[in-house]
Amino acid sequence: MTNTGKRTGNGTGNENAVHVIGGGLAGSEAAFQIAARGVPVILHEMRPVRMTDAHQTEGLAELVCSNSFRSDDSETNAVGVLHQEMRMMGSVIMTAADRHKVPAGGALAVDRDGFSDCVEQMLTDHPLITLERGEVTEIPADWGQVIIATGPLTSPALAEMVREFGGEDELAFFDAIAPIVHYDSINMDVAWFQSRYDKSTDGGDGKDYINCPLDKPQYEAFITALLDGEKMSFREWEENTPYFEGCMPIEIMASRGHETLRFGPMKPVGLTNAHDGSRPHAVIQLRQDNALGTLYNMVGFQTKLKYAEQVRVFQTIPGLESAQFARLGGLHRNTFINAPRLLDEQLRMKGWPALRFAGQITGVEGYIESAAIGLMAGIMAAAQATDSEWTPPPVDTAHGALLAHITGGADADTFQPMNVNFGLFPPIDLAITPNGKKRKLRGRERKMAYSARALDSFASWAGIMKAA
């Protein structure tokens, strides 16, 4: 049953259509991959009929936290490898990201509005995709294949349906949002532009980030203010919900020790104050958030401080004394299923082969990881709809490693959200020297070997599975 708002698209309402629930990154990618293989899709997005606590717009693939897809280095970084693999598959998410990227050093960051608009345009322009606005509270019996890609902000009714069928208690963790600052309110007589170690985007000038410096007394005063600031309160059912380590609020990090932030998001390494040549004790970096360069987000500054406290505390930062905030930080509850226990190797609910899951709800963490699972779920659904063979990506690829982890590689009893990383890949420890001896690979050389092996394996797989 759906609470329908409006339907846009090309009238794809036949019984052969695959229903994709959720218009985030995973759902958008899944719908695109299905349609690219000649199978009709109905993409259900509940916004704006029902909004969430974190979303600001009704746009598809809205980025509710950071605007960064993290490293785009496909030679030594597992995230960059995942980016490149998705590009090989004609990913709508990577296409939009590449079209709307903004300076971010070695990372891939995007203008969030331009990115969302581009994804939505590509989907609604496709003749086999219909976008239906309205909340899905249950899955009608006459629907065929279904992909649930509702992400961490799944509506309560749908989450309860999944919980009851799966027989598992819902798992949850908290995710925090970093503030966004208007550029013209930043004091550039104090702050300066520089990427860490002068790394640049697309051969730029190595000045992709704004840096706000703190000396030791300023850092100590900031940590004290952070710890003393009034925090958002929890409801009773939220109190024992854990945080995901990759999106930890800065107050939680600071509570682990006064130096923790200085070795985390406020680390000063690779930076020199452009105004006086000094090395700061700590630094707060801001990254461009839109193509116009009018908005900058505070990197790694997810927070659960109350709004008034955010303004008070963050305006003590040198360079942000008069900062005006386009958006303040926040906190929302994320949910995910125990995928190793509930899903088969094709992301289907065990005992319900017409129902797949994709994105963060499967227990992957990160924008690009979510989109990658959506990509695979879409290809799987299209193969099932056309009676074609599904061949999983090799486990030594980023896609294959992620898929293997959430569908059985992880321990179901201790399962927690996971980013892509080389630790998920099969080991590649030895190299053969020119004289025929074996030696261990270490450091950058080892990462390069992982990356090269993954991209070579994935290219072969993509040649078989990519849409015509």
C-alpha positions in Angstrom: 0.0 0.0 0.0 1.3 3.5 -0.9 0.4 6.9 0.1 0.7 8.4 -3.3 1.7 11.9 -4.0 2.4 12.4 -7.7 3.8 10.3 -10.5 6.3 11.6 -13.1 8.0 9.8 -15.9 6.9 7.6 -18.8 3.9 5.6 -17.5 5.8 2.5 -16.7 3.1 0.8 -14.6 3.1 -2.8 -15.9 3.4 -5.9 -13.8 6.9 -6.6 -15.1 8.3 -3.4 -13.6 10.8 -3.6 -10.8 9.8 -1.5 -7.8 12.7 0.4 -6.2 11.8 2.0 -2.8 14.0 5.0 -2.0 15.4 7.7 -4.2 18.7 8.1 -2.5 22.1 7.2 -4.0 21.5 3.5 -3.9 17.9 3.6 -5.1 18.8 6.0 -7.9 21.7 3.9 -9.0 19.7 0.6 -8.9 16.9 2.1 -11.0 19.3 3.4 -13.6 21.1 0.1 -13.9 17.8 -1.8 -14.3 16.5 0.5 -16.9 19.8 0.5 -18.8 19.2 -3.3 -19.3 15.8 -2.8 -20.8 13.7 -3.5 -17.7 11.0 -1.0 -16.6 11.3 0.5 -13.2 9.0 2.4 -10.8 11.1 4.4 -8.4 9.3 5.3 -5.2 10.4 8.3 -3.2 8.4 9.4 -0.2 9.6 13.0 -0.1 8.0 15.6 -0.2 4.8 13.7 0.8 6.7 12.7 3.9 10.0 14.4 4.8 12.8 13.1 7.1 14.6 14.9 10.0 17.8 15.1 7.9 16.7 15.9 4.3 16.3 19.5 3.2 14.8 19.0 -0.3 12.7 16.5 -2.3 15.5 15.9 -4.8 16.7 12.5 -5.6 20.2 11.5 -4.4 20.3 14.4 -1.9 23.5 14.4 0.1 22.4 15.0 3.7 25.8 14.9 5.3 29.1 15.8 3.7 29.4 16.7 0.0 32.5 14.5 -0.3 32.8 11.0 -1.9 36.2 10.8 -0.2 39.4 9.9 -2.1 39.4 9.7 -5.8 42.9 8.1 -5.9 42.4 4.8 -7.8 46.1 3.8 -7.5 46.4 3.5 -3.7 43.0 3.9 -2.1 40.1 1.4 -1.9 37.5 4.2 -2.2 39.1 5.5 -5.4 39.1 2.0 -6.8 35.4 1.8 -6.1 34.9 5.1 -7.9 36.7 3.8 -10.9 34.9 0.5 -11.0 31.6 2.3 -10.9 32.7 4.5 -13.8 33.4 1.3 -15.8 29.7 0.4 -15.3 28.3 3.7 -16.5 27.2 4.7 -13.0 24.7 7.6 -12.9 26.0 8.6 -9.5 29.6 8.8 -10.7 28.5 10.6 -13.9 26.7 13.2 -11.9 29.6 13.5 -9.5 32.2 14.0 -12.2 30.0 16.7 -13.9 29.5 18.6 -10.7 32.7 18.2 -8.8 34.3 21.1 -6.8 37.9 21.6 -5.7 38.7 19.2 -2.8 42.4 18.2 -3.1 42.7 14.5 -3.8 39.1 13.9 -2.9 36.0 13.9 -5.0 33.5 16.5 -3.7 30.5 17.9 -5.5 28.1 20.8 -5.6 25.3 19.0 -3.8 22.4 20.8 -5.5 23.9 20.4 -9.0 24.7 16.8 -8.3 21.1 15.9 -7.1 19.5 17.8 -10.0 21.7 15.9 -12.5 20.8 12.5 -11.1 17.1 13.3 -11.0 17.2 14.6 -14.6 19.0 11.5 -15.9 16.5 9.3 -14.2 13.3 11.1 -15.2 14.6 11.5 -18.8 14.9 7.7 -19.1 11.9 6.2 -21.0 11.8 3.1 -18.7 11.8 4.9 -15.4 8.7 6.2 -13.6 9.2 8.3 -10.5 6.3 8.0 -8.0 6.2 10.3 -5.0 4.6 8.8 -1.9 5.4 6.7 1.2 5.4 2.9 0.8 4.3 1.4 4.1 4.0 -2.2 2.9 4.7 -4.2 -0.2 1.5 -5.1 -2.2 1.1 -8.8 -3.1 0.8 -8.0 -6.8 4.2 -6.4 -7.0 6.9 -8.5 -8.6 10.6 -7.7 -7.8 11.2 -5.1 -5.1 14.4 -3.4 -4.0 14.3 -1.6 -0.6 16.9 1.1 -0.8 15.4 3.4 1.8 18.8 4.1 3.4 19.4 4.9 7.1 16.2 6.9 7.3 13.7 4.2 6.5 10.2 5.1 7.5 9.0 3.5 10.7 6.2 1.5 9.0 8.4 0.0 6.4 11.1 -0.8 8.9 8.6 -2.6 11.1 7.5 -4.7 8.2 11.1 -5.7 7.5 11.8 -6.4 11.1 8.7 -8.6 11.5 9.5 -10.7 8.4 13.2 -11.0 9.1 12.7 -12.0 12.7 15.6 -9.7 13.7 15.6 -6.8 16.1 16.4 -3.6 14.3 20.0 -2.4 14.6 20.7 1.3 14.8 23.5 3.8 15.2 23.7 7.6 15.2 25.0 9.7 12.3 25.9 13.4 12.7 25.9 16.3 10.2 28.6 18.9 9.9 27.8 22.7 9.7 28.1 24.7 6.5 29.5 28.3 6.5 29.0 31.2 4.1 32.3 32.0 2.5 32.0 35.7 2.7 31.6 35.5 6.5 35.1 33.8 6.9 37.9 36.1 7.9 40.6 35.4 5.3 43.0 37.7 7.0 43.3 34.9 9.5 42.4 31.8 7.5 44.1 30.8 4.3 43.7 28.4 1.3 45.8 25.3 1.2 45.4 21.6 0.7 47.3 19.3 3.1 50.7 18.7 1.5 49.5 20.9 -1.4 47.5 18.1 -3.0 45.2 19.4 -5.7 42.1 18.4 -7.8 42.8 17.9 -11.5 46.2 19.5 -11.4 45.0 22.6 -9.5 47.0 24.9 -7.3 46.9 22.9 -4.2 44.6 25.4 -2.4 41.3 23.5 -2.2 40.6 24.0 1.5 40.2 26.9 3.9 42.3 26.5 7.0 41.6 28.1 10.4 44.7 28.0 12.7 44.7 27.5 16.5 47.7 27.9 18.8 47.9 25.7 21.9 45.9 28.0 24.3 43.2 28.5 21.6 43.0 24.8 21.0 42.7 24.1 24.8 40.0 26.7 25.2 38.1 25.3 22.2 38.2 21.8 23.5 36.9 23.0 26.9 34.1 24.9 25.2 33.2 21.9 23.1 33.0 19.6 26.1 31.1 22.1 28.2 28.6 23.0 25.5 25.0 21.9 25.8 24.2 18.9 23.7 21.1 17.5 22.1 19.2 15.2 24.4 18.2 11.7 23.6 14.9 10.0 23.8 14.8 7.0 26.1 15.0 4.4 23.2 18.0 6.3 21.7 20.3 6.3 24.8 22.1 3.0 24.1 22.4 3.4 20.3 26.0 3.4 19.2 27.8 5.9 16.9 29.4 4.8 13.7 33.1 5.4 14.1 33.4 7.0 10.6 30.9 9.8 11.5 31.7 10.4 15.1 30.5 13.7 16.6 33.5 15.9 17.6 32.3 16.1 21.2 32.5 12.3 21.5 36.0 12.3 20.0 37.1 15.2 22.3 35.8 13.3 25.3 38.3 10.5 24.6 41.2 12.9 25.4 42.2 16.5 24.8 44.6 15.6 22.0 42.3 13.3 20.1 41.0 15.9 17.7 44.5 17.2 17.0 45.3 13.7 15.7 42.0 13.5 13.8 40.0 16.2 11.9 42.1 19.0 13.5 45.5 17.6 12.7 47.9 20.3 11.5 50.3 18.1 9.4 51.1 19.2 5.9 50.0 22.8 6.4 51.8 26.1 6.8 50.2 29.4 7.8 50.3 31.5 4.6 50.2 34.7 6.6 53.3 34.2 8.7 54.9 30.9 7.7 54.2 29.3 11.1 53.1 25.7 11.8 49.8 25.8 13.7 49.2 23.7 16.7 45.8 22.6 15.3 43.7 23.4 12.2 40.1 23.4 11.3 39.6 22.8 7.5 36.6 23.9 5.5 35.9 22.3 2.1 34.0 23.9 -0.8 30.3 22.8 -0.8 28.9 24.2 -4.0 30.1 25.1 -7.5 29.8 28.8 -6.9 32.2 28.6 -4.0 29.9 30.5 -1.7 29.4 27.7 0.9 32.1 25.7 2.8 31.5 22.8 5.1 33.5 22.2 8.3 35.4 19.0 7.5 34.9 16.3 10.1 32.9 18.5 12.4 29.7 16.4 12.8 28.2 17.6 16.0 25.3 17.0 18.5 25.7 20.5 20.1 22.5 22.4 20.3 22.1 25.1 17.6 22.8 28.1 19.8 25.8 26.4 21.3 27.2 25.6 17.8 27.2 29.3 16.9 28.8 30.3 20.2 31.5 27.6 20.2 32.4 27.7 16.6 32.7 31.5 16.5 35.6 31.1 19.0 37.6 29.6 16.1 40.1 32.0 14.6 38.8 33.1 11.2 35.2 32.2 12.1 34.5 35.0 14.6 31.7 36.4 12.5 30.8 33.1 10.7 27.3 32.9 9.3 25.9 29.4 9.0 23.9 28.2 6.0 23.2 25.0 7.9 24.1 24.0 11.4 25.1 20.5 12.5 22.6 17.8 13.6 22.1 14.3 14.6 19.9 11.6 13.2 19.3 7.9 13.8 20.4 5.4 11.2 19.1 1.9 10.8 20.5 -1.1 9.1 19.7 -4.8 8.9 21.9 -7.8 9.8 22.7 -8.5 6.2 25.0 -11.6 6.8 22.1 -13.3 8.6 19.2 -12.1 6.6 20.4 -11.8 2.9 21.5 -14.3 0.4 24.4 -13.8 -2.0 22.2 -11.8 -4.4 21.1 -9.4 -1.6 17.7 -11.1 -1.4 15.8 -11.7 1.8 16.2 -15.4 2.6 12.8 -16.9 2.1 11.5 -14.0 0.0 13.5 -14.1 -3.3 11.6 -11.2 -4.9 12.8 -8.8 -2.2 16.3 -7.3 -2.3 18.0 -4.6 -0.3 20.5 -2.0 -1.4 22.5 0.8 0.1 23.2 1.8 3.7 20.4 -0.3 5.0 22.5 -3.4 4.1 25.3 -2.3 6.5 27.7 -0.5 4.2 28.7 2.9 5.3 29.4 5.9 3.0 27.8 7.5 -0.1 29.8 5.6 -2.6 29.6 2.3 -0.9 25.8 2.7 -0.8 25.6 3.5 -4.5 27.9 0.6 -5.3 25.5 -1.9 -3.6 22.6 -0.2 -5.4 24.5 -0.7 -8.7 24.9 -4.4 -8.0 21.3 -4.9 -6.8 20.0 -3.2 -10.0 22.1 -5.5 -12.2 20.9 -8.6 -10.2 17.3 -7.5 -10.5 17.6 -6.9 -14.2 19.2 -10.3 -14.7 16.4 -12.0 -12.7 13.7 -10.1 -14.7 15.3 -11.2 -18.1 16.3 -14.7 -17.1 19.9 -13.7 -17.7 22.8 -15.1 -15.8 24.2 -13.2 -12.8 27.9 -13.5 -12.3 29.1 -11.8 -9.1 32.1 -9.5 -9.3 35.4 -11.1 -8.3 36.2 -10.9 -4.6 39.5 -9.1 -5.3 37.6 -6.1 -6.6 36.1 -3.4 -4.5 32.5 -4.3 -5.4 33.2 -8.0 -4.9 34.8 -7.5 -1.5 32.0 -5.3 -0.3 29.3 -7.8 -1.5 31.1 -10.7 0.0 31.5 -8.9 3.3 27.8 -8.1 3.8 26.4 -11.4 2.5 28.5 -13.7 4.7 32.0 -12.6 5.1 31.2 -10.6 8.2 30.4 -12.1 11.6 26.6 -11.8 12.0 26.9 -11.6 15.8 29.1 -8.6 15.7 28.0 -7.0 12.4 28.5 -3.2 12.1 28.5 -0.8 9.2 31.7 -0.9 7.1 33.4 1.3 4.6 35.3 -0.2 1.7 39.0 -0.8 2.6 41.8 -3.1 1.5 41.3 -5.2 4.6 38.2 -6.7 2.9 40.2 -7.8 -0.1 42.0 -11.2 -0.4 45.6 -10.8 0.8 48.3 -9.9 -1.8 51.4 -10.1 0.3 54.2 -11.4 -1.9 56.0 -10.2 -5.0 58.5 -12.0 -7.1 61.9 -10.2 -7.4 63.9 -10.2 -10.7 66.0 -13.0 -9.4 63.0 -15.1 -8.7 62.8 -14.7 -5.0 59.6 -13.9 -3.0 59.4 -10.7 -0.9 56.6 -9.0 1.1 54.8 -6.0 -0.3 54.5 -3.1 2.1 53.0 0.4 2.3 52.3 2.2 -0.9 53.5 -0.6 -3.1 51.1 -3.0 -1.5 48.2 -0.6 -1.9 49.1 -0.2 -5.6 49.1 -3.9 -6.1 45.7 -4.2 -4.5 44.4 -1.4 -6.8 45.9 -2.7 -10.0 44.6 -6.3 -9.3 41.1 -5.0 -8.5 40.8 -2.8 -11.6 42.1 -5.5 -13.9 39.7 -8.1 -12.5 36.8 -5.7 -12.6 37.5 -4.6 -16.2 37.1 -8.2 -17.3 33.9 -8.6 -15.2 32.5 -5.3 -16.6 33.0 -6.5 -20.1 30.5 -9.3 -19.4 28.0 -7.5 -17.2 27.9 -3.9 -18.4 24.7 -2.8 -20.1 24.8 -2.7 -23.9 
